[in-house]
Structure formats: C-alpha cells, structure tokens
Amino acid sequence: MYLDSTGKTLGEQVKVKRTYEGKKQIDLATQLGIPLAYLSQFENNKKILGKDHLEAVNQYLYGKTTNQGGTTA
C-alpha cells in the first residue's frame, strides 16, 4: 500500500482533495469514469485500482499521466 509523506494512502489523498474541492463522490466518480461504489471503496481503503482507473486518479491528483513504459508525462 502506497503512503504519501503524511501517511495517507492514495485513496485517502483522493478523498482529501475531493472534499477540499467541495465535490461529491458521484461527481468525481463521473469525472474519472469510475463507478460510484468503486470510488467509495477505494477512498476507504477497501479496494485497489486497476490500471485504467489508476491513470484517471493520477491525472486528478497530480495532473500527470503514466506512459506504457511507466514514465510520467
């Protein structure tokens, strides 16, 4: 499980940013193309992301995408 420098998981980071922006889960799930239940479980550390969903979350959090070679653009 990945933790950032504050000890938050990726799911917790998404929840913090989403809450800070005043977005509801349904709004972010729609924006990212992730089912609502899946996003909820991810934010609560009950589900891990597949590659496609990880790309969308990476873009949301950091404004970056991962190329097939694993590098960020």
C-alpha positions in Angstrom: 0.0 0.0 0.0 1.4 3.4 -1.0 1.6 6.1 1.6 2.5 9.7 0.9 4.7 11.8 3.2 1.8 12.5 5.5 1.0 8.8 5.9 -2.1 8.9 3.7 -3.0 6.2 1.2 -3.8 7.1 -2.4 -7.5 6.6 -1.7 -7.3 8.9 1.3 -5.5 11.5 -0.8 -8.3 11.4 -3.3 -10.9 11.9 -0.5 -9.0 14.8 1.0 -8.7 16.6 -2.4 -12.3 15.8 -3.4 -13.6 17.1 0.0 -11.4 20.2 -0.2 -12.8 21.0 -3.7 -16.4 20.5 -2.4 -17.1 17.7 -4.8 -19.5 14.8 -4.0 -18.3 11.3 -4.7 -20.8 10.9 -7.5 -19.4 14.0 -9.2 -15.8 12.8 -9.0 -16.7 9.2 -10.0 -18.4 10.6 -13.1 -15.4 12.8 -13.9 -13.0 9.9 -13.5 -15.2 7.3 -15.2 -15.2 5.1 -12.1 -18.3 3.5 -10.7 -19.5 5.3 -7.5 -19.3 2.2 -5.3 -15.8 1.5 -6.5 -14.6 5.1 -5.7 -16.2 4.9 -2.2 -14.4 1.6 -1.5 -11.1 3.0 -2.8 -11.3 6.1 -0.7 -11.9 3.9 2.3 -9.0 1.5 1.5 -11.3 -1.4 0.8 -10.5 -1.7 -3.0 -7.4 -1.3 -5.1 -7.4 0.3 -8.5 -6.9 -1.3 -11.9 -4.5 0.4 -14.3 -7.2 2.3 -16.2 -8.7 3.8 -13.0 -5.2 4.5 -11.6 -4.4 6.6 -14.7 -7.5 8.7 -14.0 -6.7 9.1 -10.3 -3.1 10.0 -11.1 -4.3 12.7 -13.5 -6.8 14.0 -11.0 -4.3 14.2 -8.1 -1.1 15.2 -9.9 -2.1 16.3 -13.4 0.1 13.6 -14.9 -0.4 10.5 -16.9 1.7 7.4 -17.0 3.0 6.2 -20.3 3.2 2.5 -21.2 6.8 2.4 -20.2 5.9 3.6 -16.7 7.3 7.1 -17.0 5.2 10.2 -16.3 4.4 12.8 -18.8 
